[in-house]
């Protein structure tokens, strides 16, 4: 699923029931240092131009991706 959270609260909703230990991949040039969903939940600011892509499987070995909206156009 693709989410375009415009706030920290919206980011938390998008991350919903994902395990804290699930890995996070961040595109180059994006200033998010989180490596896991648990760390992503702790961010204090969320730029509106970022998109998160969550896996359908909610297993710890799955990956959440953080991309810029302009990168999303090339997917």
ROSE-4610 file (N, C-alpha, C; in Angstrom, 1 decimal, always signed):
// ROSE-4610
residu = [X/X/X/X/X/X/X/X/X/X/X/X/X/X/X/X/X/X/X/X/X/X/X/X/X/X/X/X/X/X/X/X/X/X/X/X/X/X/X/X/X/X/X/X/X/X/X/X/X/X/X/X/X/X/X/X/X/X/X/X/X/X/X/X/X/X/X/X/X/X/X/X/X/X/X/X/X/X/X/X/X/X/X/X/X/X/X/X/X/X/X/X/X/X/X/X/X/X/X/X/X/X/X/X/X/X/X/X/X/X/X/X/X/X/X/X/X/X/X/X/X/X/X/X/X/X/X/X/X/X/X/X/X/X/X/X/X/X/X/X/X/X/X/X/X/X/X/X/X/X/X/X/X/X/X/X/X/X/X/X/X/X/X/X/X/X/X/X/X/X/X/X/X/X/X/X/X/X/X/X/X/X/X/X/X/X/X/X/X/X/X/X/X/X/X/X/X/X/X/X/X/X/X/X/X/X/X/X/X/X/X/X/X/X/X/X/X/X/X/X/X/X/X/X/X]
num = [1/1/1/2/2/2/3/3/3/4/4/4/5/5/5/6/6/6/7/7/7/8/8/8/9/9/9/10/10/10/11/11/11/12/12/12/13/13/13/14/14/14/15/15/15/16/16/16/17/17/17/18/18/18/19/19/19/20/20/20/21/21/21/22/22/22/23/23/23/24/24/24/25/25/25/26/26/26/27/27/27/28/28/28/29/29/29/30/30/30/31/31/31/32/32/32/33/33/33/34/34/34/35/35/35/36/36/36/37/37/37/38/38/38/39/39/39/40/40/40/41/41/41/42/42/42/43/43/43/44/44/44/45/45/45/46/46/46/47/47/47/48/48/48/49/49/49/50/50/50/51/51/51/52/52/52/53/53/53/54/54/54/55/55/55/56/56/56/57/57/57/58/58/58/59/59/59/60/60/60/61/61/61/62/62/62/63/63/63/64/64/64/65/65/65/66/66/66/67/67/67/68/68/68/69/69/69/70/70/70/71/71/71/72/72/72/73/73/73/74/74/74/75/75/75]
x = [+0.8/+0.0/+0.9/+0.4/+1.2/+0.4/+1.1/+0.5/+1.3/+0.6/+1.2/+0.9/+1.5/+1.2/+1.6/+0.7/+1.0/+1.4/+1.4/+1.7/+2.2/+2.8/+3.3/+2.1/+1.0/-0.2/-0.6/-0.6/-1.0/+0.1/+1.3/+2.4/+2.1/+1.7/+1.5/+0.3/-0.7/-1.8/-1.4/-0.6/-0.1/+0.8/+1.5/+2.4/+1.6/+0.4/-0.6/+0.0/-0.3/+0.1/+1.4/+2.2/+3.5/+4.4/+5.2/+6.1/+7.2/+7.6/+8.6/+10.0/+10.2/+11.5/+11.5/+10.4/+10.4/+11.4/+12.1/+13.2/+12.5/+13.3/+12.9/+14.0/+13.6/+14.6/+14.2/+15.2/+15.0/+15.8/+15.1/+15.8/+16.9/+17.9/+19.0/+18.5/+19.1/+18.8/+17.6/+17.0/+15.9/+16.5/+16.2/+16.8/+16.0/+15.8/+15.2/+16.2/+16.6/+17.6/+17.1/+15.8/+15.2/+15.6/+15.9/+16.3/+15.2/+14.3/+13.2/+11.9/+10.8/+9.5/+9.4/+10.0/+10.1/+10.8/+11.9/+12.6/+11.8/+11.1/+10.3/+9.2/+8.6/+7.5/+8.0/+9.3/+9.9/+10.3/+10.2/+10.6/+9.7/+10.3/+9.6/+9.0/+9.5/+9.0/+8.8/+7.8/+7.6/+7.3/+8.2/+7.9/+6.8/+5.9/+4.8/+5.1/+6.3/+6.6/+7.1/+7.0/+7.5/+6.3/+6.6/+5.6/+6.1/+5.3/+5.8/+5.0/+5.7/+5.1/+5.2/+4.1/+4.1/+3.8/+4.4/+4.1/+2.7/+2.1/+0.9/+1.0/+2.2/+2.5/+3.1/+2.6/+3.0/+4.0/+5.0/+6.0/+7.2/+8.0/+9.2/+10.2/+10.3/+11.2/+10.8/+9.6/+9.2/+9.8/+9.6/+10.3/+9.3/+9.5/+8.7/+9.7/+9.2/+10.1/+9.6/+10.6/+10.3/+10.9/+10.0/+10.4/+9.9/+10.5/+10.0/+8.8/+7.9/+6.8/+7.3/+8.3/+8.8/+9.4/+10.0/+10.5/+9.3/+8.2/+7.0/+6.5/+6.7/+6.3/+7.0/+8.2/+9.1/+8.8/+8.0/+7.8/+6.8]
y = [-1.2/+0.0/+1.2/+2.3/+3.5/+4.6/+5.3/+6.3/+7.6/+8.7/+10.0/+10.8/+10.4/+11.1/+12.5/+13.4/+14.8/+15.3/+14.3/+14.7/+13.4/+13.6/+12.5/+11.6/+12.2/+11.4/+10.5/+11.1/+10.3/+9.2/+9.5/+8.5/+7.3/+7.6/+6.5/+5.7/+6.3/+5.5/+4.6/+5.1/+4.3/+3.2/+3.3/+2.3/+1.2/+1.6/+0.8/-0.4/-1.6/-2.8/-3.4/-2.7/-3.2/-3.5/-4.5/-4.8/-3.8/-3.5/-2.5/-2.9/-4.2/-4.6/-4.7/-4.4/-4.5/-3.5/-3.9/-3.0/-1.9/-0.8/+0.4/+0.7/+0.9/+1.3/+2.7/+3.6/+5.0/+5.3/+6.0/+6.4/+7.4/+7.3/+8.3/+9.7/+10.6/+12.0/+12.3/+11.4/+11.6/+11.6/+12.6/+12.8/+12.2/+10.9/+10.0/+9.0/+8.9/+7.9/+6.6/+6.5/+5.3/+4.0/+3.0/+1.7/+0.6/+0.9/+0.0/+0.8/+0.1/+0.8/+1.4/+0.7/+1.3/+2.7/+2.8/+4.0/+5.1/+4.6/+5.5/+6.1/+5.3/+5.8/+6.9/+7.0/+8.0/+9.3/+9.4/+10.7/+11.8/+13.0/+14.1/+15.1/+14.9/+15.7/+14.8/+15.1/+14.3/+15.3/+15.4/+16.2/+15.7/+16.6/+16.2/+15.6/+15.8/+15.2/+13.8/+13.1/+11.7/+10.8/+9.6/+8.5/+7.3/+6.6/+5.3/+4.2/+3.1/+2.0/+0.8/+0.3/-0.8/-2.1/-3.2/-4.5/-5.0/-5.9/-6.5/-7.5/-8.2/-9.1/-8.4/-8.6/-7.9/-8.8/-9.3/-10.1/-9.2/-9.5/-8.8/-8.8/-9.8/-9.8/-9.0/-8.5/-7.6/-6.2/-5.3/-4.0/-2.9/-1.8/-0.6/+0.3/+1.0/+1.9/+3.3/+4.2/+5.6/+6.2/+6.9/+7.5/+8.9/+9.7/+11.0/+10.9/+11.8/+11.8/+11.8/+12.5/+12.5/+11.1/+10.4/+9.1/+8.1/+8.4/+7.5/+7.5/+8.6/+8.6/+7.6/+7.3/+6.4/+4.9/+4.6/+3.3/+2.6]
z = [+0.0/+0.0/+0.0/-0.7/-0.7/+0.1/+1.0/+1.8/+1.7/+1.7/+1.6/+2.9/+4.0/+5.2/+5.2/+5.7/+5.8/+7.2/+8.1/+9.5/+10.2/+11.4/+12.2/+12.6/+12.9/+13.3/+12.1/+10.9/+9.7/+9.4/+9.7/+9.6/+10.5/+11.7/+12.7/+12.3/+11.7/+11.2/+10.0/+9.1/+8.0/+8.5/+9.5/+10.1/+10.9/+11.2/+11.9/+12.7/+12.3/+13.1/+12.6/+11.9/+11.4/+12.6/+12.6/+13.7/+13.8/+15.0/+15.2/+14.6/+14.5/+14.0/+12.4/+11.8/+10.3/+9.8/+8.8/+8.2/+7.4/+7.3/+6.5/+5.5/+4.3/+3.2/+2.8/+2.8/+2.5/+1.2/+0.3/-1.0/-0.7/-1.5/-1.3/-1.4/-0.7/-0.7/+0.2/+0.9/+1.8/+3.2/+3.9/+5.3/+6.4/+6.2/+7.3/+7.6/+8.9/+9.3/+9.9/+9.9/+10.5/+9.7/+10.5/+9.8/+10.1/+11.1/+11.4/+11.6/+11.5/+11.7/+13.1/+14.1/+15.5/+15.5/+14.8/+14.7/+13.9/+12.9/+12.1/+12.9/+13.8/+14.7/+15.6/+15.8/+16.7/+16.1/+14.7/+14.1/+14.6/+14.7/+15.2/+14.1/+12.9/+11.8/+10.6/+9.7/+8.5/+7.4/+6.4/+5.2/+4.4/+3.9/+3.2/+1.8/+1.3/+0.0/+0.0/+1.2/+1.3/+1.2/+0.7/+0.5/+1.2/+1.9/+2.4/+1.7/+1.4/+0.8/+1.7/+2.2/+3.1/+2.5/+3.0/+2.4/+2.8/+2.0/+2.3/+3.5/+3.5/+4.5/+5.7/+6.9/+8.1/+8.8/+8.1/+8.8/+9.0/+10.1/+10.4/+9.3/+8.4/+7.3/+6.1/+6.1/+5.0/+5.2/+4.2/+4.2/+3.9/+4.6/+4.4/+3.6/+2.5/+1.7/+1.9/+2.0/+2.1/+0.8/+0.0/-1.3/-1.4/-2.2/-2.5/-3.5/-3.5/-4.4/-5.9/-6.2/-7.6/-7.9/-7.0/-7.2/-7.5/-6.8/-7.0/-8.4/-9.1/-10.5/-11.4/-11.0/-11.8/-11.4/-10.4/-10.0/-10.9]
